C-alpha cells in the first residue's frame, strides 16, 4: 500500500527529484535550485549539517577512547567497511556497518559506502584531475570499449564552472595528458618530493610530476567566502568533516547553497525503491520511497529525475524500476543495464628511503599528494596492455628513527621522539580497467533487504590486462625512485578485491547507439528522456584520473540541458 499525504498529491510534487546527496547529487541540487526549480533531494541515510554534525572534527588523539583504533569486536563484526581508506574511530560515523547493508559477492568485491546527507563527499580523496581527450577517445581507438558520445571540448567549460565553485588547488603545467584547470595556489613540494621531481625531469622528459590538483581552498575567492568556507588549515583531518569548509563536500558547499535559494527540500531516511514510469505518458513521473525507519512507502512526483545514488546503487534502482514497458529495468531495452561495471586498480605501490636532507622538514600536514600524469598509451599503444595509470606519490619523515634508541619507555625514548627519522618516499597507482560485459551486477531473485528491495549480486573481477599494467607500474616506479637516489626500494601488490578503490563506474553507460548504451550524450536514458544519470554509473570507461570532478561537470552540464528542454516543453 502506497501512502500519499492526506493533503493530496500536490504536496508530494516537485519540479525535480534528485536521488542521492553526495558529490553529484549535491551538484544536481545546486544547479536545479539555481535555475529556480523546486527540488526534492532523497537521501537514504541520516541528516548531516555542516559543523553541527562533525563530532570528532577538533578532538585530540587522547580524547578518543581507543586512541583512534576500533575494538576487536567491531573489527570482527565489520571486516569489510573497516578496510576502507581513512576508516577509524574518528570517522566511523560517516561509514555504514556491514550487517545493516548486505549484498551478495559471487566474486570478492568490497563495497564501501557512507549513507548520510553528503554521502561519500564527506570522506572522498579530493583529487581533481581533468580527463584529457586521450581518455575520451582511447577505448574506441584501441578497441577495448565503445566511443564516448562526448569529448573533452564538450566538458571543458563545465570543468571550469565546477572548479571555480568548489575550489581546486594546483599549477598550470601544460600537460596534454592532464589538462590545466582554473586553479588556486598549490600546496608546495617538500624537499624530498622536489628532488624526485628534478630527477624525473632529468631522466624522463615525457613524464611529469606536478603539484597536487586537490579540492582544497588555499586562497579563498569571494565565491568561497560567500559559501561560508575559508582557507584549508593543513590539518589533514578531512574525513572527520572540516569545520572550516577547507575541502569541498556537499554538506559544506552545494547543499547549503541550494538551500539558500528557497527551492530545496531534503528528505533523509528515504530509501528509494524504484522510479515510477507512466506508460500512457511514456515518461517517468516520480519516485517510490521506503521510509528507512517506519518502512512506510510514499510516492513523490516530478517532471525531471536525476539519479545520483552512486554507481552501483543507481544501477540497482534502475534495475528495480520495472513496468510493462520496461520489464527488465527502466530504459533497459538492450539488456545491458548492470553490465560493463569497472573500477580503478589500486593494487600496486612502491616505497623506499632517501638519505640526506635530514636538516630539512616541512610545515603542516599536507592533505594533498603530487601527481605523475599518465604516460602510457597516449598517442599510440606503447605497452602490451591498454589503458593508463595516474601515479600518486609523496615523501615524509618517519616519526621515530629506531637507530636513535632501543628503549620503548622512559627518558631516552622521549628524547628520541623529539627528532624525526629519515625520509621515506612512496608511489602508488590508480589504473584504468577495461569495462566488460562479464563484469556485472544484477538483482537477487530470492534475497531482499529489510526494506523489501532485492539485494545486489556482484560479479566483478580483474583480468590479464590489469596484471600486465601492475607489472609495468611496479617496474617503472621502482626505476624512477632508484634514479632519484632512493634505497631499500620495495614493490607491493596487495591483491585487494575490486571495490576498495571506491571508484566503481559503469552499469548504465553513455553512448551514441541505444543498442550498446543506456544514456545519450546528455546523460538521459535513451528510452526515458526525463531521467538523467550523472554519477559513476554513466561512465563508458574509467580513464585513469580521479573521476569525481568529471561527475560534477557532467551533472552541471546535464542540468543545463534538462532545464532548457523543460522550458521548451
Number of C-alpha atoms within 10 A of each C-alpha: 6 11 9 15 12 7 8 9 12 11 12 16 19 20 18 25 30 28 30 34 33 28 28 35 34 31 29 36 37 26 23 27 24 18 14 15 20 20 28 26 24 27 28 23 21 15 16 17 14 19 15 9 15 20 13 18 17 14 11 10 11 9 11 13 11 13 13 17 13 16 12 9 8 11 14 10 14 15 13 17 21 22 15 18 15 17 20 19 18 24 21 18 18 23 21 18 21 17 10 9 12 15 20 17 15 12 14 15 19 20 23 22 20 20 23 24 30 31 30 23 25 29 21 17 19 23 23 23 28 24 26 21 17 20 23 21 20 25 22 13 15 14 10 16 17 22 20 21 18 17 17 17 10 13 18 18 14 19 25 16 16 20 22 17 17 23 24 30 24 25 19 15 14 9 15 14 21 22 17 20 22 17 21 22 17 21 21 18 21 16 16 24 23 18 16 25 21 15 19 20 14 12 12 11 9 12 17 20 22 23 24 25 27 28 27 30 26 23 17 18 16 11 13 20 12 12 16 15 24 21 17 22 19 17 13 14 17 23 24 25 29 26 19 16 25 27 29 26 26 27 27 26 24 26 28 19 23 23 17 12 15 14 20 25 17 20 18 21 22 25 24 28 23 23 28 19 21 14 13 6 8 13 17 21 21 24 23 19 24 22 19 19 10 9 15 14 19 19 22 22 23 20 16 25 27 28 26 31 30 28 24 25 19 27 31 27 24 24 25 21 22 19 15 9 15 16 14 19 22 27 28 26 18 12 14 19 28 27 23 26 34 30 28 27 26 25 21 24 23 22 23 20 21 25 12 11 13 12 5 11 13 13 7 9 11 17 20 25 22 26 21 22 24 25 16 22 18 19 11 10 15 11 13 10 17 22 27 27 26 23 24 21 23 21 23 20 21 13 14 16 15 15 8 14 14 11 12 11 8 8 10 13 16 13 11 20 16 10 14 15 18 18 22 20 21 21 25 23 25 26 26 25 25 24 26 18 15 12 20 22 24 21 21 15 10 7 15 15 13 12 18 11 19 21 20 23 19 24 18 26 20 16 11 9 15 21 16 14 25 22 13 17 26 20 13 12 23 23 13 18 23 18 15 20 15 20 17 10 18 13 19 13 14 10 11 16 18 23 22 22 19 19 22 23 26 28 33 32 30 31 24 17 14 17 13 14 27 30 30 22 17 23 29 24 24 24 18 17 20 21 25 25 35 35 31 31 30 30 29 29 31 27 27 24 27 21 23 22 26 25 24 24 23 27 30 25 22 22 24 16 14 23 18 11 12 12 7 7 6
